[in-house]
Amino acid sequence: MGGVMTSPFVSRSEAHQKMTHHQYMDGIGYVAHSGPPELPLGRVVSSKNCAPPPGAKDGSAHLLKPPGGHPDMIMLWVAAENAWRPTHPGKGNRLAWSTDHLMRSGWEYLGPVKKKR
C-alpha cells in the first residue's frame, strides 16, 4: 500500500504561504497543488520584462499587459514568491502567478499604479 493520502483542501492561512501552489474555488475552498502551474512548453511567447523594479514593496499595485489584446490589469506584487496576484482572485485561478510563467505566456510589466491624489 502507498503512503498516507493527504487532503488537497487546505486552510486560507496555509494557502497564502505559497500562493503559486494554491487556488481558490468558490463553493469548495482552497485547493493545494504540488507546485506552481507548468510553464508553457517549447515556446516563449514573449521575452519582455514581467517583474517590477528591484525593491518593489510586497503588496504594491502595478499595471501589467496580458496577451491577446486584453485590457491592462492591476496586479499586486508577492515579493516572497517573485509573483503577481490579482486584486480579486476567482474563477478557479491560482492565487498568484510567477513572473516567469506570465512572461512566457506573453504578459508585460508596464509600471507601478499611480496613487490618486
N, C-alpha and C positions, 0 to 999 in steps of 0.2 A: 504494500500500500504506500501511497505517496505521503507527503508531509501534511501538516495541518493546513487546511484551506482557510484563508482569511477573507473577510467580507470586503467587497470593493467599495462599500459605503463608509465614509469617514465623517468626523465632525468638521464644522466650519473652521475651527482653530487649526486642526491638522491640515486641512486642505490649503489654508493660507500660508503654511510654512513652505510649501513648494507649489506655487501656483501653476507652473507649466506642466505639472504632473496630475492636475486635477481639473474636473469640470463640474459645473452645477447644472442640474437638470430639474426644471420645475416639476413639482409633484413627486420627485424621487429623492433629491438631496445631492450631496457631494459624492462624486464617484472618483475613486483612485485609479491611476494608470501606472504602469511600471516605469514610465519616463515621459519626457515631452513627446509631442507628436513627431512622427517621422518627417524628415525633410524631403522636399520634392526630389525624386530620383533622377539622376543623369542629366539634369539641366539646371542652369542658373538663369532665371528669367531676368534678373536684374543684379547688377553689382553696385548699385547706388547705396549710399550710406543709410542705415536704418537705426543708428544709435544716436543718442543725444551727445552734446559736448561733454568732455570729461568734467566730473564734479556735479553733474545734474543731481538734484535732490530727489530722494526717494519720494514717490507720490506726486511729483511735479507733473503738470499738464503740458503736453506737446502736440503738435499737429503732424499727422502722418498721411501720406497719399497712398491709398490702396490701388492695386492694378485694375485694369479694365474700365477706366473712366468713372469709377465710383467716386462719390463726394469725399473730400478730405475728412479725416476723423480725428477727434481729440482722444488721445490715449494717455494713460498715467504710467510713469516710469517705475519699474520694480528693480531697484538698484541691485539687490542681493542676487537676483536671477538674470540680470542683463536682459530684461524682458519688458514687454508692454502689456498693460491690462486695459480693457475697455472701461469707460466710465459707467456703463450699465451692462454688466455681463448677462448673457442669456442665450437662449436658443441652443443649449447643449454644448456651447463652445468651451474651450479651455479657459481657466481663469486668467491666464496670461500666455503670451507667445514670445519666444526668444527672438532677439534681433536677427540672428542667423536665419531662422525659419521665415520671418517676414521678408527679409532681404531677398532670399532665394525664391520667394513667392511673388516678388515684384513690387513690394512696398518701398516707399521712400520717406526718409525723415525730412520734414520741412522746417521745423523750428519750434521754439517754445511758444506757448499760448500767452499772448499779451494780456495782462490784467487790465480790466476796465477800471477807469478812474471815475 
